[in-house]
Amino acid sequence: MGAVAVLLTGVGASADAASNAPVVSGATVNSGHDVIVGITHNVVFPVTVTGSDDSGLSFADVDLKGPHGGFYTTDTFCETATACTTVFTANAHPAPGSDDPVDLANANAGTWSVDALVDANDGDSVFAPGVGSFGLKRAARLTVNASPEPVAKGSRITVTGKLARANWDTYRYAGYTGQAVKLQFRPKCSSTYTTVATVKTSNTGTLRTTVKAVRDGYWRWNFAGTTTTGPAKAAGDYVDVRP
């Protein structure tokens, strides 16, 4: 019976210790938005780890892990008893002279996860893997040209453009092939675009279609994005339609 009593006491002590460990409830990256990275500029974004402890949270080590070995890490003191916010900087180029340069490659684009090691003020700590996720994506660009302009009502116009995305391996923008892009129209006196057609990009990323000109307004291409590439919208190109 004595052995049983000791065993039960040990289980109770472990349960008490576990109940006193910090609890990590989640992580929010870039206020819930994808992180879109081009080829030149730094992209700075926050990561907030939230949780609780009876003594309050004090410090957090945060790791970001992506496809094909993508990795960022940093740490921070907690700004409140329940939240710890740190800031990351992403760039397609490695940082010259940095102790921990990060050179993004195309293969790193996609869904990333967040791991956190969180300390409490009473000295307890907890490691929480996969407490959040986010998309780290290649930036995209779209152009548009609608012609001829002006044009007679009822005549056909040709709308062209090109979809390109950041190539993190070559540090250039290159045509994005085989992607569905919406052609949209906004009447002159309206603020709302309506989809007129969907066109796939060529093997160089170009777009081309013809439509009937009925009234004055703006034409644009709209790309929704993919799991590895951010969305893009071209600025509207105005066409004057005459009777």
MDAnalysis code that builds the backbone (N, CA, C; Angstrom):
import MDAnalysis as mda
import numpy as np

u = mda.Universe.empty(729, n_residues=243, atom_resindex=np.repeat(np.arange(243), 3), trajectory=True)
u.add_TopologyAttr("name", ["N", "CA", "C"] * 243)
u.add_TopologyAttr("resid", np.arange(1, 244))
u.add_TopologyAttr("resname", ["MET", "GLY", "ALA", "VAL", "ALA", "VAL", "LEU", "LEU", "THR", "GLY", "VAL", "GLY", "ALA", "SER", "ALA", "ASP", "ALA", "ALA", "SER", "ASN", "ALA", "PRO", "VAL", "VAL", "SER", "GLY", "ALA", "THR", "VAL", "ASN", "SER", "GLY", "HIS", "ASP", "VAL", "ILE", "VAL", "GLY", "ILE", "THR", "HIS", "ASN", "VAL", "VAL", "PHE", "PRO", "VAL", "THR", "VAL", "THR", "GLY", "SER", "ASP", "ASP", "SER", "GLY", "LEU", "SER", "PHE", "ALA", "ASP", "VAL", "ASP", "LEU", "LYS", "GLY", "PRO", "HIS", "GLY", "GLY", "PHE", "TYR", "THR", "THR", "ASP", "THR", "PHE", "CYS", "GLU", "THR", "ALA", "THR", "ALA", "CYS", "THR", "THR", "VAL", "PHE", "THR", "ALA", "ASN", "ALA", "HIS", "PRO", "ALA", "PRO", "GLY", "SER", "ASP", "ASP", "PRO", "VAL", "ASP", "LEU", "ALA", "ASN", "ALA", "ASN", "ALA", "GLY", "THR", "TRP", "SER", "VAL", "ASP", "ALA", "LEU", "VAL", "ASP", "ALA", "ASN", "ASP", "GLY", "ASP", "SER", "VAL", "PHE", "ALA", "PRO", "GLY", "VAL", "GLY", "SER", "PHE", "GLY", "LEU", "LYS", "ARG", "ALA", "ALA", "ARG", "LEU", "THR", "VAL", "ASN", "ALA", "SER", "PRO", "GLU", "PRO", "VAL", "ALA", "LYS", "GLY", "SER", "ARG", "ILE", "THR", "VAL", "THR", "GLY", "LYS", "LEU", "ALA", "ARG", "ALA", "ASN", "TRP", "ASP", "THR", "TYR", "ARG", "TYR", "ALA", "GLY", "TYR", "THR", "GLY", "GLN", "ALA", "VAL", "LYS", "LEU", "GLN", "PHE", "ARG", "PRO", "LYS", "CYS", "SER", "SER", "THR", "TYR", "THR", "THR", "VAL", "ALA", "THR", "VAL", "LYS", "THR", "SER", "ASN", "THR", "GLY", "THR", "LEU", "ARG", "THR", "THR", "VAL", "LYS", "ALA", "VAL", "ARG", "ASP", "GLY", "TYR", "TRP", "ARG", "TRP", "ASN", "PHE", "ALA", "GLY", "THR", "THR", "THR", "THR", "GLY", "PRO", "ALA", "LYS", "ALA", "ALA", "GLY", "ASP", "TYR", "VAL", "ASP", "VAL", "ARG", "PRO"])
u.atoms.positions = np.array([
    [0.826, -1.206, 0.000],
    [0.000, 0.000, 0.000],
    [0.858, 1.253, 0.000],
    [2.010, 1.175, 0.746],
    [2.892, 2.339, 0.781],
    [3.404, 2.685, -0.599],
    [3.764, 1.652, -1.379],
    [4.269, 1.903, -2.726],
    [3.204, 2.557, -3.585],
    [1.971, 2.105, -3.408],
    [0.876, 2.695, -4.171],
    [0.700, 4.159, -3.803],
    [0.799, 4.470, -2.511],
    [0.642, 5.851, -2.059],
    [1.722, 6.741, -2.660],
    [2.954, 6.257, -2.709],
    [4.048, 7.041, -3.292],
    [3.794, 7.285, -4.771],
    [3.322, 6.261, -5.467],
    [3.048, 6.381, -6.896],
    [1.977, 7.431, -7.163],
    [0.920, 7.425, -6.377],
    [-0.149, 8.399, -6.560],
    [0.338, 9.807, -6.270],
    [1.192, 9.953, -5.267],
    [1.737, 11.270, -4.943],
    [2.573, 11.799, -6.100],
    [3.364, 10.909, -6.705],
    [4.197, 11.312, -7.844],
    [3.356, 11.784, -9.010],
    [2.276, 11.094, -9.308],
    [1.400, 11.487, -10.403],
    [0.791, 12.847, -10.139],
    [0.376, 13.086, -8.898],
    [-0.210, 14.374, -8.544],
    [0.783, 15.502, -8.710],
    [2.031, 15.270, -8.315],
    [3.051, 16.307, -8.437],
    [3.303, 16.649, -9.895],
    [3.328, 15.629, -10.766],
    [3.545, 15.880, -12.188],
    [2.399, 16.686, -12.774],
    [1.189, 16.363, -12.369],
    [0.025, 17.084, -12.876],
    [0.073, 18.543, -12.450],
    [0.498, 18.797, -11.180],
    [0.590, 20.176, -10.710],
    [1.631, 20.944, -11.502],
    [2.787, 20.298, -11.782],
    [3.849, 20.968, -12.528],
    [3.387, 21.296, -13.929],
    [2.670, 20.332, -14.545],
    [2.198, 20.564, -15.904],
    [1.191, 21.700, -15.945],
    [0.352, 21.792, -14.909],
    [-0.677, 22.824, -14.914],
    [-0.077, 24.211, -14.758],
    [1.166, 24.307, -14.219],
    [1.800, 25.598, -14.011],
    [2.620, 26.055, -15.215],
    [2.784, 25.207, -16.206],
    [3.564, 25.582, -17.383],
    [2.799, 26.615, -18.206],
    [3.523, 27.507, -18.899],
    [2.842, 28.475, -19.768],
    [2.033, 27.758, -20.850],
    [0.992, 28.398, -21.298],
    [0.156, 27.871, -22.373],
    [0.242, 28.828, -23.556],
    [0.602, 28.306, -24.723],
    [0.639, 29.116, -25.942],
    [-0.649, 28.858, -26.716],
    [-1.400, 29.922, -26.972],
    [-2.706, 29.757, -27.616],
    [-2.667, 29.953, -29.128],
    [-1.623, 30.628, -29.645],
    [-1.560, 30.818, -31.089],
    [-0.522, 31.845, -31.490],
    [-0.421, 32.058, -32.801],
    [0.497, 33.066, -33.344],
    [-0.153, 33.715, -34.557],
    [-0.043, 35.029, -34.641],
    [-0.585, 35.783, -35.772],
    [0.562, 36.438, -36.525],
    [0.624, 36.190, -37.827],
    [1.703, 36.711, -38.663],
    [1.163, 37.796, -39.588],
    [1.826, 38.944, -39.593],
    [1.492, 40.041, -40.509],
    [0.010, 40.406, -40.449],
    [-0.523, 40.426, -39.233],
    [-1.938, 40.778, -39.006],
    [-2.891, 39.887, -39.796],
    [-2.470, 38.648, -40.052],
    [-3.323, 37.694, -40.749],
    [-3.222, 37.723, -42.257],
    [-2.309, 38.527, -42.800],
    [-2.158, 38.639, -44.250],
    [-0.919, 37.871, -44.731],
    [-0.942, 37.461, -46.001],
    [0.240, 36.849, -46.595],
    [1.402, 37.841, -46.590],
    [2.610, 37.301, -46.568],
    [3.814, 38.120, -46.702],
    [4.267, 38.019, -48.156],
    [4.269, 39.155, -48.858],
    [4.583, 39.185, -50.285],
    [5.960, 39.817, -50.467],
    [6.867, 39.093, -51.122],
    [8.253, 39.544, -51.249],
    [8.629, 39.668, -52.720],
    [9.217, 40.813, -53.075],
    [9.680, 41.037, -54.437],
    [11.127, 40.620, -54.603],
    [11.917, 41.450, -55.286],
    [13.304, 41.077, -55.567],
    [14.322, 42.070, -55.013],
    [13.856, 43.191, -54.472],
    [14.798, 44.237, -54.077],
    [14.630, 44.698, -52.639],
    [13.414, 45.040, -52.254],
    [13.192, 45.728, -50.988],
    [12.944, 44.763, -49.824],
    [13.369, 45.205, -48.639],
    [13.053, 44.469, -47.424],
    [11.552, 44.507, -47.167],
    [11.009, 43.402, -46.705],
    [9.612, 43.338, -46.286],
    [9.608, 43.031, -44.789],
    [9.138, 43.985, -44.008],
    [9.140, 43.862, -42.554],
    [7.732, 43.497, -42.095],
    [7.618, 42.469, -41.252],
    [6.291, 42.040, -40.803],
    [6.353, 41.540, -39.361],
    [5.276, 41.770, -38.591],
    [5.249, 41.350, -37.190],
    [4.724, 39.929, -37.020],
    [5.176, 39.295, -35.956],
    [4.636, 38.006, -35.524],
    [4.313, 38.131, -34.040],
    [3.062, 37.891, -33.684],
    [2.636, 37.978, -32.287],
    [2.250, 36.600, -31.776],
    [2.942, 36.164, -30.731],
    [2.628, 34.903, -30.064],
    [1.811, 35.231, -28.821],
    [0.680, 34.569, -28.663],
    [-0.187, 34.823, -27.517],
    [-0.290, 33.585, -26.642],
    [-0.524, 33.816, -25.347],
    [-0.649, 32.703, -24.414],
    [-0.939, 33.207, -23.020],
    [-0.713, 32.341, -22.044],
    [-1.014, 32.721, -20.665],
    [-0.149, 31.931, -19.694],
    [0.021, 32.503, -18.519],
    [0.696, 31.849, -17.401],
    [0.313, 32.613, -16.140],
    [0.237, 31.916, -15.008],
    [-0.192, 32.604, -13.792],
    [0.784, 33.695, -13.364],
    [2.039, 33.621, -13.836],
    [3.009, 34.669, -13.515],
    [3.193, 35.661, -14.661],
    [2.581, 35.382, -15.800],
    [2.723, 36.231, -16.977],
    [3.849, 35.765, -17.883],
    [3.710, 35.991, -19.177],
    [4.748, 35.636, -20.141],
    [5.847, 36.695, -20.126],
    [7.102, 36.259, -20.357],
    [8.214, 37.210, -20.285],
    [9.069, 37.264, -21.545],
    [9.252, 36.140, -22.244],
    [10.206, 36.106, -23.352],
    [9.795, 35.014, -24.335],
    [10.098, 35.238, -25.622],
    [9.745, 34.235, -26.633],
    [10.824, 34.135, -27.697],
    [11.200, 32.904, -28.025],
    [12.018, 32.608, -29.201],
    [11.063, 32.135, -30.290],
    [11.112, 32.769, -31.461],
    [10.164, 32.460, -32.526],
    [10.917, 31.998, -33.767],
    [10.529, 30.839, -34.289],
    [11.109, 30.300, -35.518],
    [10.037, 30.228, -36.599],
    [10.395, 30.636, -37.807],
    [9.528, 30.488, -38.972],
    [10.155, 29.448, -39.889],
    [9.372, 28.430, -40.263],
    [9.894, 27.337, -41.078],
    [9.066, 27.186, -42.349],
    [9.780, 27.126, -43.492],
    [9.098, 27.050, -44.769],
    [9.541, 25.872, -45.608],
    [8.972, 25.746, -46.805],
    [9.324, 24.640, -47.703],
    [10.811, 24.641, -48.057],
    [11.349, 23.455, -48.242],
    [12.722, 23.260, -48.712],
    [13.750, 24.003, -47.857],
    [13.574, 23.922, -46.546],
    [14.576, 24.461, -45.632],
    [14.482, 25.938, -45.349],
    [13.413, 26.600, -45.770],
    [13.253, 28.017, -45.456],
    [13.206, 28.223, -43.952],
    [13.958, 29.209, -43.445],
    [14.053, 29.363, -41.989],
    [14.408, 30.794, -41.605],
    [13.646, 31.347, -40.660],
    [13.967, 32.617, -40.008],
    [13.831, 32.410, -38.505],
    [14.626, 33.126, -37.714],
    [14.491, 33.028, -36.263],
    [14.828, 34.359, -35.612],
    [14.153, 34.653, -34.521],
    [14.465, 35.829, -33.713],
    [13.813, 35.641, -32.351],
    [14.058, 36.573, -31.435],
    [13.452, 36.482, -30.105],
    [13.043, 37.873, -29.642],
    [12.257, 37.900, -28.569],
    [11.734, 39.180, -28.096],
    [11.249, 39.069, -26.661],
    [11.287, 40.188, -25.940],
    [10.613, 40.271, -24.660],
    [9.123, 40.489, -24.914],
    [8.295, 40.012, -24.009],
    [6.848, 40.126, -24.185],
    [6.368, 41.508, -23.746],
    [5.509, 42.107, -24.566],
    [5.032, 43.456, -24.255],
    [3.918, 43.460, -23.218],
    [3.221, 42.329, -23.069],
    [2.209, 42.191, -22.022],
    [2.345, 40.805, -21.407],
    [1.526, 40.523, -20.421],
    [1.571, 39.216, -19.763],
    [1.049, 38.103, -20.652],
    [0.394, 38.467, -21.768],
    [-0.224, 37.448, -22.622],
    [0.190, 37.537, -24.088],
    [1.079, 38.467, -24.444],
    [1.441, 38.629, -25.855],
    [2.908, 39.004, -26.014],
    [3.544, 38.389, -27.022],
    [4.951, 38.650, -27.323],
    [5.057, 38.913, -28.826],
    [5.430, 40.133, -29.207],
    [5.489, 40.506, -30.619],
    [6.922, 40.773, -31.039],
    [7.330, 40.134, -32.120],
    [8.647, 40.371, -32.690],
    [8.486, 40.737, -34.156],
    [9.563, 41.182, -34.772],
    [9.510, 41.644, -36.153],
    [10.539, 40.883, -36.982],
    [10.114, 40.423, -38.150],
    [11.001, 39.739, -39.081],
    [11.190, 40.600, -40.329],
    [12.321, 40.406, -40.996],
    [12.597, 41.083, -42.257],
    [12.934, 40.037, -43.310],
    [12.183, 40.057, -44.420],
    [12.413, 39.108, -45.508],
    [12.872, 39.863, -46.750],
    [13.754, 39.230, -47.515],
    [14.244, 39.809, -48.760],
    [14.759, 38.672, -49.623],
    [14.602, 38.796, -50.931],
    [15.110, 37.759, -51.825],
    [16.632, 37.715, -51.826],
    [17.273, 38.850, -51.512],
    [18.728, 38.914, -51.453],
    [19.211, 38.634, -50.037],
    [20.367, 37.972, -49.866],
    [20.935, 37.840, -48.531],
    [21.388, 39.199, -48.032],
    [21.368, 39.379, -46.727],
    [21.783, 40.651, -46.142],
    [23.304, 40.697, -46.030],
    [23.977, 41.620, -46.725],
    [25.445, 41.690, -46.663],
    [25.931, 41.930, -45.237],
    [26.886, 41.135, -44.803],
    [27.467, 41.318, -43.482],
    [26.622, 40.805, -42.344],
    [25.480, 40.217, -42.644],
    [24.608, 39.732, -41.581],
    [25.179, 38.466, -40.956],
    [24.930, 38.300, -39.650],
    [25.357, 37.076, -38.976],
    [24.517, 35.881, -39.419],
    [23.308, 36.153, -39.868],
    [22.401, 35.073, -40.255],
    [21.681, 35.456, -41.547],
    [22.429, 35.565, -42.671],
    [21.792, 35.997, -43.915],
    [20.782, 34.972, -44.404],
    [19.688, 35.453, -44.937],
    [18.658, 34.572, -45.474],
    [18.484, 34.902, -46.951],
    [18.769, 33.951, -47.798],
    [18.652, 34.137, -49.241],
    [17.477, 33.297, -49.718],
    [16.327, 33.938, -49.948],
    [15.141, 33.205, -50.368],
    [15.336, 32.631, -51.768],
    [14.865, 31.415, -51.962],
    [14.844, 30.773, -53.270],
    [13.393, 30.537, -53.662],
    [13.150, 30.362, -54.953],
    [11.778, 30.121, -55.412],
    [11.125, 28.954, -54.679],
    [11.922, 27.945, -54.355],
    [11.385, 26.748, -53.701],
    [10.882, 27.025, -52.289],
    [11.262, 28.165, -51.705],
    [10.821, 28.495, -50.351],
    [9.426, 29.104, -50.307],
    [8.874, 29.472, -51.460],
    [7.546, 30.096, -51.485],
    [6.472, 29.074, -51.134],
    [5.485, 29.517, -50.359],
    [4.388, 28.627, -49.988],
    [3.951, 28.846, -48.558],
    [3.474, 27.793, -47.923],
    [2.973, 27.879, -46.552],
    [4.097, 27.646, -45.554],
    [4.242, 28.589, -44.624],
    [5.241, 28.508, -43.557],
    [4.538, 28.287, -42.223],
    [5.273, 27.700, -41.272],
    [4.724, 27.460, -39.937],
    [5.509, 28.248, -38.893],
    [4.901, 28.404, -37.717],
    [5.501, 29.160, -36.615],
    [5.710, 28.233, -35.421],
    [6.948, 28.173, -34.922],
    [7.265, 27.486, -33.670],
    [7.648, 28.537, -32.636],
    [7.307, 28.298, -31.375],
    [7.631, 29.271, -30.330],
    [8.086, 28.577, -29.052],
    [9.173, 29.079, -28.474],
    [9.625, 28.679, -27.141],
    [9.369, 29.871, -26.232],
    [8.441, 29.715, -25.296],
    [7.974, 30.842, -24.488],
    [8.353, 30.639, -23.028],
    [8.913, 31.695, -22.420],
    [9.274, 31.684, -20.999],
    [8.276, 32.514, -20.207],
    [8.046, 32.084, -18.965],
    [7.189, 32.840, -18.052],
    [8.047, 33.539, -17.004],
    [7.455, 34.489, -16.302],
    [8.190, 35.249, -15.291],
    [8.655, 34.387, -14.118],
    [7.980, 33.260, -13.875],
    [8.373, 32.396, -12.764],
    [9.434, 31.374, -13.158],
    [9.945, 31.467, -14.400],
    [11.007, 30.570, -14.841],
    [10.535, 29.367, -15.626],
    [9.242, 29.102, -15.638],
    [8.727, 27.990, -16.430],
    [8.780, 28.339, -17.920],
    [8.833, 27.319, -18.753],
    [8.850, 27.547, -20.199],
    [8.130, 26.412, -20.904],
    [7.765, 26.665, -22.163],
    [7.102, 25.643, -22.957],
    [7.484, 25.835, -24.421],
    [7.675, 24.725, -25.130],
    [7.924, 24.778, -26.570],
    [6.640, 24.402, -27.286],
    [6.204, 25.275, -28.198],
    [4.943, 25.058, -28.912],
    [5.210, 25.044, -30.413],
    [5.304, 23.863, -31.024],
    [5.525, 23.794, -32.473],
    [4.230, 23.996, -33.251],
    [4.334, 24.616, -34.412],
    [3.181, 24.747, -35.294],
    [2.024, 25.529, -34.715],
    [2.305, 26.610, -33.973],
    [1.219, 27.373, -33.350],
    [0.579, 28.371, -34.313],
    [1.126, 28.487, -35.508],
    [0.559, 29.385, -36.509],
    [1.100, 29.052, -37.880],
    [0.484, 29.624, -38.901],
    [0.967, 29.427, -40.268],
    [0.630, 30.659, -41.095],
    [1.332, 30.813, -42.212],
    [1.096, 31.959, -43.090],
    [1.689, 31.658, -44.460],
    [1.302, 32.454, -45.444],
    [1.852, 32.310, -46.780],
    [2.976, 33.298, -47.011],
    [4.133, 32.800, -47.424],
    [5.246, 33.652, -47.859],
    [5.320, 33.495, -49.374],
    [4.979, 34.568, -50.107],
    [4.735, 34.432, -51.541],
    [5.580, 35.386, -52.381],
    [5.765, 34.989, -53.628],
    [6.475, 35.811, -54.603],
    [5.546, 36.909, -55.127],
    [6.064, 38.127, -55.206],
    [5.255, 39.251, -55.675],
    [4.944, 39.103, -57.163],
    [3.776, 39.608, -57.570],
    [3.359, 39.564, -58.975],
    [3.059, 40.972, -59.474],
    [3.177, 41.149, -60.795],
    [2.872, 42.422, -61.447],
    [2.000, 42.167, -62.666],
    [1.114, 43.123, -62.959],
    [0.245, 43.025, -64.130],
    [0.236, 44.347, -64.886],
    [0.267, 44.264, -66.201],
    [0.104, 45.455, -67.037],
    [-1.144, 45.287, -67.892],
    [-1.641, 46.404, -68.448],
    [-2.812, 46.345, -69.319],
    [-2.723, 47.445, -70.366],
    [-3.237, 47.146, -71.547],
    [-3.393, 48.159, -72.589],
    [-4.615, 47.795, -73.426],
    [-5.546, 48.747, -73.524],
    [-6.757, 48.554, -74.330],
    [-6.705, 49.515, -75.513],
    [-6.890, 48.996, -76.719],
    [-6.799, 49.846, -77.910],
    [-7.691, 49.281, -79.024],
    [-8.083, 50.102, -80.012],
    [-7.723, 51.523, -80.131],
    [-8.556, 52.378, -79.183],
    [-8.132, 53.600, -78.997],
    [-8.870, 54.562, -78.200],
    [-8.600, 55.976, -78.734],
    [-9.650, 56.748, -78.996],
    [-11.070, 56.399, -78.825],
    [-11.515, 55.349, -79.841],
    [-12.736, 54.835, -79.624],
    [-13.259, 53.795, -80.498],
    [-14.754, 54.029, -80.709],
    [-15.249, 53.632, -81.871],
    [-16.674, 53.781, -82.159],
    [-17.478, 52.740, -81.385],
    [-18.642, 53.140, -80.900],
    [-19.508, 52.235, -80.153],
    [-19.851, 51.014, -80.993],
    [-19.719, 49.833, -80.390],
    [-20.002, 48.587, -81.081],
    [-18.798, 47.967, -81.752],
    [-17.722, 48.728, -81.880],
    [-16.491, 48.177, -82.457],
    [-15.772, 47.319, -81.414],
    [-14.835, 46.531, -81.887],
    [-14.090, 45.666, -80.974],
    [-12.751, 46.312, -80.618],
    [-12.371, 46.130, -79.368],
    [-11.062, 46.593, -78.921],
    [-10.236, 45.381, -78.503],
    [-8.930, 45.543, -78.545],
    [-8.011, 44.485, -78.116],
    [-7.397, 44.877, -76.780],
    [-7.504, 43.977, -75.823],
    [-6.932, 44.225, -74.497],
    [-5.758, 43.265, -74.299],
    [-4.583, 43.833, -74.075],
    [-3.383, 43.030, -73.876],
    [-2.796, 43.308, -72.493],
    [-1.813, 42.539, -72.132],
    [-1.144, 42.742, -70.853],
    [-0.122, 41.657, -70.613],
    [0.501, 41.714, -69.444],
    [1.470, 40.684, -69.078],
    [1.456, 40.476, -67.576],
    [1.484, 39.197, -67.187],
    [1.601, 38.813, -65.784],
    [3.027, 38.333, -65.540],
    [3.703, 38.973, -64.605],
    [5.066, 38.576, -64.249],
    [5.147, 38.414, -62.738],
    [6.066, 37.578, -62.290],
    [6.255, 37.412, -60.852],
    [7.737, 37.408, -60.516],
    [8.024, 37.713, -59.255],
    [9.406, 37.791, -58.797],
    [10.064, 36.420, -58.860],
    [11.253, 36.382, -59.436],
    [12.064, 35.167, -59.439],
    [13.152, 35.357, -58.391],
    [13.025, 34.659, -57.269],
    [13.977, 34.822, -56.169],
    [15.330, 34.186, -56.468],
    [15.415, 33.404, -57.536],
    [16.694, 32.785, -57.898],
    [17.541, 33.701, -58.778],
    [16.878, 34.484, -59.634],
    [17.606, 35.346, -60.570],
    [17.513, 36.825, -60.214],
    [16.653, 37.163, -59.223],
    [16.426, 38.549, -58.805],
    [15.873, 39.396, -59.950],
    [14.979, 38.810, -60.732],
    [14.297, 39.510, -61.814],
    [12.819, 39.118, -61.807],
    [12.005, 39.901, -62.525],
    [10.617, 39.509, -62.752],
    [10.539, 38.775, -64.086],
    [9.776, 37.679, -64.112],
    [9.648, 36.879, -65.327],
    [8.191, 36.512, -65.543],
    [7.811, 36.292, -66.809],
    [6.439, 35.954, -67.143],
    [5.957, 34.713, -66.414],
    [4.699, 34.772, -65.947],
    [4.088, 33.656, -65.210],
    [3.147, 32.947, -66.179],
    [3.485, 31.743, -66.552],
    [2.781, 31.041, -67.625],
    [1.585, 30.238, -67.132],
    [0.600, 30.072, -68.034],
    [-0.520, 29.176, -67.787],
    [-1.442, 29.563, -66.656],
    [-1.532, 30.855, -66.337],
    [-2.356, 31.300, -65.217],
    [-3.652, 31.946, -65.697],
    [-4.742, 31.649, -65.011],
    [-6.038, 32.242, -65.343],
    [-6.109, 33.654, -64.771],
    [-6.389, 34.619, -65.640],
    [-6.466, 36.023, -65.243],
    [-7.796, 36.589, -65.729],
    [-8.473, 37.335, -64.870],
    [-9.774, 37.899, -65.222],
    [-9.619, 39.258, -65.909],
    [-10.361, 39.435, -66.994],
    [-10.481, 40.747, -67.620],
    [-11.718, 41.409, -67.035],
    [-11.549, 42.618, -66.502],
    [-12.652, 43.296, -65.830],
    [-12.881, 44.691, -66.416],
    [-14.142, 45.139, -66.317],
    [-14.531, 46.445, -66.850],
    [-15.273, 47.245, -65.792],
    [-14.972, 48.558, -65.733],
    [-15.672, 49.475, -64.835],
    [-16.191, 50.656, -65.639],
    [-17.503, 50.867, -65.687],
    [-18.044, 52.027, -66.398],
    [-17.504, 53.336, -65.825],
    [-17.491, 54.352, -66.646],
    [-16.920, 55.649, -66.284],
    [-17.489, 56.201, -64.984],
    [-18.777, 56.068, -64.764],
    [-19.424, 56.664, -63.591],
    [-19.660, 55.654, -62.468],
    [-18.906, 54.560, -62.467],
    [-19.072, 53.525, -61.446],
    [-17.742, 53.282, -60.733],
    [-17.822, 52.700, -59.554],
    [-16.613, 52.334, -58.810],
    [-16.426, 50.821, -58.750],
    [-17.287, 50.087, -59.456],
    [-17.286, 48.626, -59.373],
    [-16.835, 47.986, -60.679],
    [-15.878, 47.071, -60.564],
    [-15.428, 46.298, -61.720],
    [-16.243, 45.012, -61.833],
    [-16.535, 44.616, -63.066],
    [-17.243, 43.373, -63.357],
    [-16.380, 42.517, -64.276],
    [-16.328, 41.223, -64.000],
    [-15.529, 40.319, -64.825],
    [-16.224, 40.062, -66.154],
    [-15.480, 40.255, -67.234],
    [-16.008, 40.091, -68.587],
    [-15.547, 38.773, -69.204],
    [-14.313, 38.385, -68.904],
    [-13.754, 37.161, -69.478],
    [-12.604, 36.686, -68.602],
    [-12.231, 35.423, -68.782],
    [-11.056, 34.864, -68.116],
    [-10.116, 34.328, -69.184],
    [-8.866, 34.755, -69.127],
    [-7.880, 34.405, -70.154],
    [-6.659, 33.800, -69.479],
    [-6.058, 32.790, -70.115],
    [-4.835, 32.192, -69.583],
    [-3.611, 32.853, -70.193],
    [-2.585, 33.019, -69.372],
    [-1.354, 33.626, -69.861],
    [-0.619, 32.677, -70.806],
    [0.135, 33.270, -71.729],
    [0.916, 32.495, -72.697],
    [2.171, 31.938, -72.028],
    [3.017, 31.292, -72.827],
    [4.250, 30.736, -72.265],
    [5.278, 31.806, -71.921],
    [4.947, 33.066, -72.177],
    [5.800, 34.174, -71.728],
    [5.071, 35.084, -70.738],
    [3.850, 34.684, -70.359],
    [3.084, 35.464, -69.391],
    [2.190, 36.527, -69.994],
    [2.128, 36.609, -71.333],
    [1.322, 37.655, -71.960],
    [-0.156, 37.280, -71.995],
    [-0.995, 38.321, -72.134],
    [-2.445, 38.176, -72.200],
    [-2.967, 38.943, -73.409],
    [-4.014, 38.389, -74.034],
    [-4.594, 39.074, -75.188],
    [-6.004, 38.543, -75.436],
    [-6.944, 39.469, -75.638],
    [-8.297, 39.089, -76.026],
    [-8.972, 40.295, -76.666],
    [-10.087, 40.052, -77.350],
    [-10.851, 41.147, -77.954],
    [-12.255, 41.161, -77.373],
    [-12.789, 42.364, -77.184],
    [-14.131, 42.541, -76.634],
    [-14.818, 43.684, -77.371],
    [-16.146, 43.728, -77.269],
    [-16.905, 44.799, -77.905],
    [-16.956, 46.018, -76.985],
    [-16.706, 47.187, -77.553],
    [-16.772, 48.435, -76.790],
    [-18.195, 48.972, -76.832],
    [-18.824, 49.078, -75.677],
    [-20.217, 49.513, -75.606],
    [-20.346, 50.894, -74.965],
    [-19.517, 51.172, -73.958],
    [-19.594, 52.464, -73.272],
    [-18.238, 52.844, -72.702],
    [-18.109, 54.123, -72.353],
    [-16.865, 54.617, -71.773],
    [-16.556, 53.868, -70.478],
    [-15.269, 53.635, -70.253],
    [-14.907, 52.997, -68.993],
    [-13.479, 52.492, -68.970],
    [-13.184, 51.782, -67.890],
    [-11.820, 51.330, -67.610],
    [-11.717, 49.806, -67.723],
    [-10.631, 49.352, -68.331],
    [-10.359, 47.923, -68.479],
    [-9.117, 47.562, -67.674],
    [-9.180, 46.411, -66.998],
    [-8.019, 45.959, -66.240],
    [-7.963, 44.435, -66.203],
    [-6.773, 43.910, -65.909],
    [-6.579, 42.491, -65.636],
    [-6.486, 42.310, -64.124],
    [-7.018, 41.178, -63.627],
    [-7.032, 40.900, -62.192],
    [-6.614, 39.448, -61.963],
    [-5.491, 39.268, -61.256],
    [-4.959, 37.932, -60.959],
    [-5.144, 37.647, -59.476],
    [-5.792, 36.527, -59.154],
    [-6.137, 36.211, -57.763],
    [-4.959, 35.708, -56.945],
    [-3.898, 35.228, -57.617],
    [-2.763, 34.671, -56.894],
    [-2.857, 33.162, -56.766],
    [-1.766, 32.551, -56.293],
    [-1.705, 31.104, -56.086],
    [-1.114, 30.835, -54.706],
    [-0.854, 29.584, -54.408],
    [-0.278, 29.234, -53.109],
    [1.153, 29.732, -52.962],
    [1.801, 30.063, -54.078],
    [3.191, 30.529, -54.019],
    [3.375, 31.962, -54.498],
    [2.336, 32.559, -55.068],
    [2.458, 33.882, -55.688],
    [1.306, 34.778, -55.261],
    [1.634, 36.029, -54.940],
    [0.626, 36.965, -54.479],
    [-0.286, 37.448, -55.594],
    [-1.399, 38.089, -55.241],
    [-2.333, 38.617, -56.235],
    [-1.790, 39.883, -56.891],
    [-2.407, 40.264, -58.006],
    [-2.009, 41.500, -58.693],
    [-3.182, 42.031, -59.491],
    [-3.287, 43.358, -59.535],
    [-4.300, 44.027, -60.352],
    [-3.622, 45.119, -61.163],
    [-3.955, 45.183, -62.437],
    [-3.439, 46.269, -63.264],
    [-4.272, 47.520, -63.025],
    [-3.646, 48.669, -63.173],
    [-4.403, 49.918, -63.116],
    [-5.335, 49.973, -64.323],
    [-6.531, 50.505, -64.139],
    [-7.496, 50.543, -65.228],
    [-7.042, 51.420, -66.392],
    [-7.240, 50.925, -67.615],
    [-6.922, 51.682, -68.827],
    [-8.238, 52.196, -69.420],
    [-8.368, 53.527, -69.502],
    [-9.625, 54.145, -69.923],
    [-9.769, 54.131, -71.445],
    [-10.974, 53.766, -71.895],
    [-11.299, 53.785, -73.322],
    [-12.516, 54.680, -73.536],
    [-12.347, 55.666, -74.403],
    [-13.420, 56.594, -74.757],
    [-14.217, 55.995, -75.917],
    [-15.493, 55.684, -75.664],
    [-16.355, 55.087, -76.688],
    [-17.261, 56.179, -77.251],
    [-17.212, 56.359, -78.566],
    [-17.965, 57.440, -79.201],
    [-19.082, 56.887, -80.084],
    [-20.189, 57.634, -80.191],
    [-21.339, 57.180, -80.994],
    [-20.957, 56.968, -82.455],
])
